[in-house]
């Protein structure tokens, strides 16, 4: 028995898929096609516990009406050997069955069936030239649960019947009935079963009957001198009355639901086989282009940032100056004062610089740090822009072709060349600002560490200690070292301080170089994310991949139902 919870889950997933409204045009079209199948699946899942509807299907003159008359034991349907005679289909059903409005309007109902759980429908001929009759036959086949396929030696392989049967293969159960059997006619059943097998149809059962002899028997008509053998007719009646139990009917209906689900999945699989490679090709195209642009422009970034070693050095010195202490701090302050004095002299020599800031708005003012970051990014973006813009425009045409192939709407996203450089500049500035600021603070705290600076003060302490060692004993012993000693000692002390500061400054410089290399490496690693003109298109691909994953989840749930 099919678990109701799992079936409801599958229906829910199918509803979600069929309600898709997005950028994947091809899947949106498929979703529209699946709505009809989903509606039928919902109807059939709700009628698993209802009566079994059996459609008697076959070509003109195969004896469908005679068969239903024989089963009913009365001439409820018109019969004819030469022409189609079932204009208004006959429905032979139990009195407690409540037919749909469509059945009531288009069929003749006979509510006196001896079969408690089966509804028999005598459909129009499948090979009729009347379009309305053929359409109604197809509609009855869609509504039925079991097809009683009738045929004889003249009509059992006609394309008109096969075209209807193929559409519902695996969605309906089949029972074969070879009609008009007589002793002087060879059986078609073997060949018929073989042809069905070739078309992937396996009937539940098959019977060879002479319905006319059975009807005559039930009506009390004696046919003297004629063959009265009904062949398998009584087995057919027994099949209806005893073998098609409530449990068997539920099994047939459940198998039909499974068949319908499998057909839906097969349709989706066919769709994926055609479209998923195109989606993967689109994704691979964007990844490949992004890798190519990153590889081409990594050298530009390395070259431009290498030129900015001095900038990193000055930025690091400015950050360290806030953390310094002792004589190094005094030296830095003297150096800064000297720079400020030179700036004032420069403005005096070039008076127009005095008015440079007068007409500058607050929004245009920026700190030295922000200014340098902006200059670095512009130094990177401008060469890349001039190199990449033609390639991006060329890739635009290739991208449009790939989107068409994957049937993804391309008018919902902007051109990749419109905002590429602007986004690259903004993202690059943001990245460099955050990284440089982070590493400057981190490195400056390390270089301005108290114990590290005290280590550079050791030569100064040594010279000063030697000076005191020479001066203090002489003071108590009553001799004087002389002015030359004091002068030379001061010179050596100053040289030791300047030498230590020079060494410390070199440490800052090489630290700035390492800092620049590290940020360059991280910037290049981050490049695929910021040098990506396909951001909006990747969102579309992600949306498509989400739908594909939903389909795969549905397939997995269907597999678990088997």
C-alpha positions in Angstrom: 0.0 0.0 0.0 1.3 3.4 -1.0 2.0 5.5 2.2 -0.3 8.5 2.1 2.3 10.8 3.8 5.0 10.1 1.1 2.5 10.5 -1.7 1.3 13.8 -0.3 5.0 14.9 0.0 5.6 14.1 -3.7 2.5 16.0 -4.7 3.6 19.0 -2.6 7.0 19.0 -4.2 5.4 18.8 -7.7 3.1 21.7 -6.8 6.1 23.7 -5.9 7.8 22.9 -9.1 4.7 23.6 -11.3 4.2 26.9 -9.6 7.7 28.1 -10.6 7.8 31.6 -12.0 11.4 32.7 -12.5 14.1 33.4 -15.0 14.5 29.8 -16.2 12.2 30.0 -19.2 12.5 26.4 -20.3 11.6 25.1 -16.9 8.7 27.5 -16.6 7.3 26.1 -19.9 7.7 22.5 -18.5 6.0 23.5 -15.3 3.0 24.6 -17.3 2.9 21.2 -19.1 3.1 19.3 -15.8 0.1 21.0 -14.2 -2.3 18.8 -16.1 -0.4 15.7 -14.9 -0.3 17.0 -11.4 -4.1 17.6 -11.4 -4.7 14.0 -12.5 -2.3 12.7 -9.9 -4.1 14.6 -7.2 -7.5 13.3 -8.4 -6.2 9.7 -8.6 -4.5 9.8 -5.2 -7.9 10.9 -3.7 -9.8 8.1 -5.4 -7.6 5.1 -4.4 -10.4 3.9 -2.1 -13.2 4.4 -4.7 -14.7 2.0 -7.2 -12.6 0.6 -10.1 -13.5 2.3 -13.4 -12.9 0.0 -16.4 -13.0 1.3 -20.0 -13.8 -1.2 -22.7 -11.6 0.0 -25.6 -11.2 -1.3 -29.2 -11.8 -0.6 -32.9 -15.0 -0.8 -34.9 -16.8 -4.1 -34.8 -14.6 -5.9 -32.3 -17.6 -6.7 -30.1 -17.2 -4.1 -27.2 -21.0 -3.6 -26.9 -21.7 -7.3 -27.1 -19.2 -7.9 -24.4 -20.8 -5.4 -22.0 -24.2 -6.8 -22.8 -23.0 -10.3 -22.0 -21.5 -9.1 -18.7 -24.8 -7.3 -17.9 -26.9 -10.1 -19.2 -29.1 -7.7 -21.2 -29.0 -5.7 -24.4 -28.1 -2.4 -22.8 -25.8 -1.3 -25.6 -26.6 -1.3 -29.3 -24.5 -3.7 -31.4 -23.5 -3.9 -35.1 -21.1 -6.0 -37.1 -20.5 -3.4 -39.9 -20.5 0.2 -38.5 -19.8 2.1 -35.3 -22.9 2.1 -33.2 -21.8 3.4 -29.8 -22.7 7.1 -30.2 -23.5 7.7 -26.6 -21.3 5.6 -24.3 -22.9 3.1 -21.9 -21.8 3.1 -18.3 -22.8 0.0 -16.4 -22.3 0.6 -12.7 -23.4 -0.3 -9.1 -26.4 1.7 -7.8 -24.3 3.3 -5.0 -21.8 4.9 -7.4 -22.1 8.7 -7.8 -20.8 9.6 -11.2 -19.2 12.9 -12.1 -21.3 15.5 -13.9 -19.4 14.9 -17.1 -20.4 11.2 -17.0 -24.1 12.2 -16.4 -24.2 14.6 -19.3 -22.4 12.5 -21.9 -23.2 8.9 -21.1 -26.2 6.5 -20.6 -26.1 5.2 -17.1 -27.3 1.7 -16.1 -27.3 1.5 -12.3 -28.0 -2.2 -11.9 -24.6 -3.8 -12.0 -24.1 -7.1 -10.3 -20.4 -6.1 -9.8 -20.3 -4.2 -6.5 -17.0 -2.4 -6.9 -16.6 -2.1 -10.7 -17.8 0.5 -13.2 -17.8 -0.6 -16.9 -17.7 2.0 -19.7 -18.4 1.0 -23.3 -16.4 3.7 -25.2 -16.8 4.8 -28.8 -14.6 3.0 -31.3 -10.9 4.1 -31.4 -10.8 4.1 -35.2 -13.9 6.3 -35.6 -13.8 9.1 -38.1 -15.9 11.2 -35.9 -13.6 13.5 -34.0 -15.9 14.1 -31.0 -16.2 10.3 -30.5 -12.5 9.8 -30.6 -11.8 12.7 -28.2 -14.4 11.3 -25.8 -12.7 7.8 -25.9 -9.4 9.5 -25.0 -11.1 11.3 -22.2 -12.6 8.1 -20.8 -9.3 6.4 -21.1 -7.8 9.2 -19.0 -10.5 8.8 -16.3 -10.5 5.0 -16.1 -8.3 2.8 -13.9 -8.2 -0.3 -15.9 -8.5 -0.8 -19.7 -10.2 -3.8 -21.1 -8.6 -3.9 -24.6 -10.7 -5.8 -27.1 -9.5 -7.1 -30.4 -10.1 -9.8 -33.0 -8.3 -11.2 -36.0 -9.3 -8.2 -38.1 -8.5 -5.4 -35.6 -6.0 -5.6 -32.9 -2.9 -3.9 -34.3 -4.5 -0.7 -35.8 -2.6 2.5 -35.2 -5.7 4.3 -34.1 -6.0 2.1 -31.0 -2.2 2.0 -30.4 -1.9 5.8 -30.4 -4.4 6.1 -27.5 -2.9 3.2 -25.6 0.7 4.4 -25.8 -0.2 7.7 -24.1 -1.3 5.9 -21.0 1.2 3.1 -20.9 2.3 2.4 -17.3 -0.4 4.7 -16.1 -3.2 2.2 -16.4 -3.7 -1.5 -15.9 -4.5 -3.6 -19.0 -6.6 -6.7 -19.6 -6.7 -8.3 -23.1 -9.9 -9.8 -24.4 -9.8 -11.6 -27.7 -13.4 -11.5 -29.0 -15.5 -13.4 -31.5 -13.7 -16.7 -30.8 -14.8 -19.7 -32.8 -13.3 -23.1 -33.5 -12.5 -22.4 -37.1 -10.5 -19.2 -36.4 -6.9 -19.2 -35.3 -6.0 -17.3 -32.1 -4.3 -13.9 -32.3 -3.4 -13.8 -28.6 0.2 -15.0 -29.0 1.0 -12.4 -31.6 -0.9 -9.7 -29.7 1.0 -10.4 -26.4 4.3 -10.2 -28.3 3.4 -6.8 -29.9 2.4 -5.5 -26.5 5.6 -6.7 -24.9 7.6 -4.9 -27.6 5.8 -1.7 -26.7 6.5 -2.2 -23.0 2.9 -3.2 -22.0 2.4 -6.1 -19.7 -1.3 -7.1 -19.3 -2.7 -8.2 -15.9 -4.6 -11.0 -17.5 -5.9 -12.1 -20.9 -9.0 -14.0 -22.1 -10.4 -15.4 -25.3 -14.2 -15.2 -25.3 -17.3 -15.5 -27.4 -19.5 -12.8 -25.8 -22.4 -13.4 -28.2 -22.8 -17.0 -27.1 -22.6 -15.9 -23.4 -25.3 -13.2 -24.0 -27.5 -15.7 -25.8 -27.2 -18.1 -22.8 -28.1 -15.4 -20.4 -31.1 -14.3 -22.5 -32.2 -17.9 -22.9 -31.7 -18.0 -26.6 -30.9 -21.4 -28.0 -28.7 -21.6 -31.1 -29.2 -25.1 -32.6 -26.5 -26.4 -34.8 -24.1 -23.7 -33.8 -21.0 -23.7 -31.6 -22.1 -22.7 -28.1 -18.6 -22.6 -26.6 -18.1 -19.3 -24.6 -14.4 -20.1 -24.1 -12.9 -17.9 -21.3 -16.1 -15.8 -20.7 -16.8 -17.4 -17.3 -13.2 -16.8 -16.3 -13.6 -13.2 -17.3 -16.7 -12.9 -15.1 -14.9 -14.6 -12.3 -12.0 -12.2 -12.7 -14.4 -9.3 -12.3 -16.3 -10.8 -9.4 -13.6 -12.5 -7.3 -10.1 -11.5 -8.3 -10.8 -7.8 -8.4 -11.2 -7.5 -4.7 -11.0 -4.2 -2.8 -7.4 -5.0 -2.0 -6.6 -5.7 -5.7 -8.4 -2.6 -6.8 -6.3 -0.5 -4.4 -3.2 -2.2 -5.8 -4.3 -1.4 -9.4 -5.0 2.2 -8.5 -1.8 2.6 -6.5 0.2 1.1 -9.5 -1.5 3.6 -11.8 -0.5 6.5 -9.4 3.1 5.1 -9.4 3.0 4.9 -13.2 1.8 8.4 -13.5 4.5 9.7 -11.1 7.2 7.7 -13.1 6.0 9.2 -16.3 6.2 12.7 -14.8 9.7 11.9 -13.6 10.6 10.5 -17.0 9.5 13.7 -18.6 11.5 15.8 -16.1 14.5 13.6 -16.7 14.3 14.1 -20.5 14.1 17.8 -19.8 17.2 17.7 -17.5 19.1 15.6 -20.1 18.6 18.4 -22.6 19.0 21.4 -20.4 21.3 20.6 -17.5 24.4 20.4 -19.8 23.6 23.8 -21.1 23.4 25.2 -17.6 26.7 23.5 -16.6 28.2 24.9 -19.8 27.1 28.4 -18.8 28.5 28.0 -15.4 31.8 26.7 -16.7 32.0 29.6 -19.2 31.6 32.2 -16.4 34.2 30.4 -14.2 36.6 30.1 -17.0 36.4 33.8 -18.0 36.8 34.9 -14.4 39.9 32.7 -14.0 41.3 34.1 -17.2 40.8 37.7 -16.2 42.3 37.0 -12.8 45.4 35.3 -14.2 45.9 38.1 -16.8 45.6 40.9 -14.3 47.4 39.4 -11.3 50.7 40.7 -12.7 49.3 44.2 -13.1 48.2 44.2 -9.5 51.6 42.9 -8.3 53.5 45.5 -10.3 51.3 48.4 -9.2 51.3 47.4 -5.5 55.1 46.9 -5.7 55.4 50.5 -6.7 53.5 51.4 -3.5 56.1 50.0 -1.1 57.0 53.5 -0.1 53.4 54.3 0.6 53.1 51.3 2.9 56.3 52.4 4.6 55.0 55.9 5.3 51.6 54.6 6.4 53.3 52.2 8.8 55.6 54.9 10.2 52.6 57.2 10.8 50.8 54.4 12.6 53.9 53.5 14.7 54.5 57.2 15.7 51.3 57.0 17.7 52.7 54.1 19.8 56.4 55.1 20.2 58.0 56.2 23.5 61.3 57.5 24.7 64.0 59.1 22.5 62.6 57.6 19.3 59.3 59.5 19.9 61.3 62.7 20.3 63.1 62.1 17.0 59.8 61.4 15.3 58.3 64.6 16.7 61.4 66.6 15.5 61.1 65.0 12.1 57.4 65.8 11.9 58.0 69.4 13.0 60.7 69.8 10.3 58.2 68.5 7.7 55.6 70.9 8.8 58.1 73.7 8.5 59.0 72.7 5.0 55.3 72.6 4.1 54.9 76.2 5.4 57.9 77.4 3.4 56.5 75.6 0.3 53.3 77.5 0.6 55.1 80.8 1.0 57.2 80.1 -2.1 54.0 79.0 -4.0 51.2 81.2 -2.6 48.4 79.5 -4.6 48.8 76.5 -2.3 47.4 78.7 0.5 44.1 78.8 -1.3 44.0 75.1 -2.2 41.8 74.2 0.7 39.8 77.3 0.8 37.4 76.2 -2.1 37.4 72.5 -1.1 34.1 71.2 0.4 34.1 68.9 3.4 33.0 66.0 1.2 36.1 66.3 -1.0 38.5 66.4 2.0 40.1 63.1 2.9 42.7 61.8 5.2 46.2 60.9 4.0 45.4 57.3 4.5 42.2 57.3 2.5 43.9 59.4 -0.2 46.7 56.9 -0.6 44.3 54.0 -0.7 42.3 55.7 -3.4 45.5 56.4 -5.4 46.6 52.8 -5.1 43.3 51.4 -6.3 43.1 53.9 -9.2 46.6 52.8 -10.2 45.3 49.2 -10.4 41.9 49.8 -11.9 42.9 52.1 -14.7 45.4 49.7 -16.4 43.0 46.8 -15.9 40.1 48.8 -17.3 42.0 49.7 -20.5 43.0 46.1 -20.9 39.8 44.3 -20.0 37.0 46.4 -21.3 37.2 45.0 -24.9 37.4 41.4 -23.6 34.4 42.0 -21.4 32.4 43.3 -24.3 33.4 40.3 -26.4 32.4 38.0 -23.5 29.0 39.7 -23.4 28.1 38.2 -26.8 29.3 34.7 -25.7 27.3 35.0 -22.5 24.1 36.0 -24.3 24.5 32.9 -26.5 25.1 30.6 -23.4 22.0 32.1 -21.7 19.9 31.5 -24.8 21.1 27.9 -25.0 20.2 27.3 -21.3 16.9 29.2 -21.9 17.5 31.7 -19.1 16.1 35.2 -19.3 18.9 37.6 -20.0 16.9 40.8 -19.9 16.5 40.6 -16.1 20.2 41.5 -15.5 22.4 44.4 -16.6 25.2 44.2 -19.1 28.4 42.8 -17.6 30.4 45.8 -19.0 28.2 48.4 -17.5 29.2 48.3 -13.8 32.2 46.0 -13.9 35.0 48.6 -13.3 32.9 50.6 -10.9 32.2 47.5 -8.8 35.8 46.5 -9.0 37.0 49.9 -7.9 34.5 50.1 -5.0 35.2 46.5 -3.8 39.0 47.0 -4.3 39.0 50.2 -2.2 36.9 48.5 0.5 39.1 45.4 0.6 42.4 47.4 0.7 41.2 49.9 3.2 40.1 47.1 5.6 43.2 45.0 5.1 45.8 47.7 5.2 44.1 49.3 8.3 44.0 45.9 10.0 47.6 45.0 9.3 49.0 48.5 10.0 47.4 48.4 13.5 48.6 44.9 14.1 52.2 45.5 12.8 52.5 48.9 14.5 51.6 47.3 17.9 54.3 44.7 17.3 57.0 47.3 16.2 56.1 49.8 19.0 56.3 47.1 21.6 58.1 48.4 24.7 60.6 45.6 25.0 61.5 45.7 21.3 62.3 49.4 21.4 64.3 49.0 24.6 66.4 46.4 22.7 67.3 49.2 20.2 68.1 51.5 23.1 70.9 49.1 24.3 73.8 50.8 22.4 72.6 54.2 23.9 72.5 52.7 27.3 75.9 51.2 26.9 77.5 54.5 25.8 75.8 56.4 28.6 76.9 53.8 31.1 80.5 54.0 29.9 80.3 57.8 30.2 79.1 57.6 33.8 81.6 54.9 34.6 84.4 57.2 33.6 83.0 60.4 35.1 81.7 59.4 38.5 85.0 57.7 39.8 87.0 60.7 38.7 84.7 63.1 40.5 85.3 61.2 43.9 89.0 60.8 43.2 89.5 64.4 42.4 90.5 64.3 38.7 88.6 65.6 35.7 88.3 63.8 32.3 88.3 67.0 30.3 86.1 68.7 27.8 87.2 66.6 24.9 86.0 63.4 26.6 82.6 64.9 27.4 82.3 66.3 23.8 83.4 63.0 22.2 81.1 61.0 24.5 78.1 63.2 23.5 79.0 62.7 19.8 79.2 58.9 20.3 75.9 58.9 22.3 74.1 60.9 19.5 75.6 58.5 16.9 74.4 55.5 18.9 70.9 57.0 19.1 70.8 57.8 15.4 72.3 54.4 14.5 69.7 52.6 16.6 66.9 54.7 15.1 68.3 54.0 11.6 68.3 50.3 12.3 64.8 50.5 13.7 63.7 52.5 10.7 65.1 49.8 8.4 63.1 47.2 10.4 60.0 49.3 9.8 60.8 49.5 6.1 61.3 45.7 5.7 58.1 45.2 7.7 56.3 47.4 5.3 57.6 45.4 2.4 56.4 42.2 4.0 53.1 43.9 4.8 52.7 44.9 1.1 53.5 41.4 -0.1 51.0 39.8 2.2 48.2 42.2 1.3 49.1 41.7 -2.4 48.8 37.9 -2.0 45.5 38.3 -0.2 44.2 40.8 -2.7 45.0 38.4 -5.6 43.3 35.6 -3.8 40.2 37.8 -3.3 40.4 38.9 -6.9 38.0 36.3 -8.3 35.2 37.7 -6.1 35.7 41.4 -6.8 36.8 41.0 -10.5 33.5 39.2 -11.3 31.2 40.8 -13.9 28.9 37.8 -13.6 27.5 38.5 -10.1 23.9 38.9 -11.3 24.2 36.1 -13.8 25.5 33.8 -11.1 22.4 34.5 -9.1 20.3 33.3 -12.0 22.4 30.1 -12.3 22.0 29.6 -8.5 18.2 29.9 -8.9 18.4 27.3 -11.7 20.6 25.0 -9.6 18.1 25.3 -6.8 15.3 24.1 -9.1 17.5 21.2 -10.3 18.2 20.2 -6.7 14.5 20.3 -6.0 14.0 17.9 -8.9 16.7 15.6 -7.7 15.1 15.6 -4.2 11.8 14.7 -5.8 13.4 11.8 -7.7 15.0 10.5 -4.5 11.6 10.6 -2.7 10.0 8.8 -5.6 12.7 6.1 -5.4 12.0 5.7 -1.7 8.4 5.1 -2.4 9.1 2.0 -4.6 
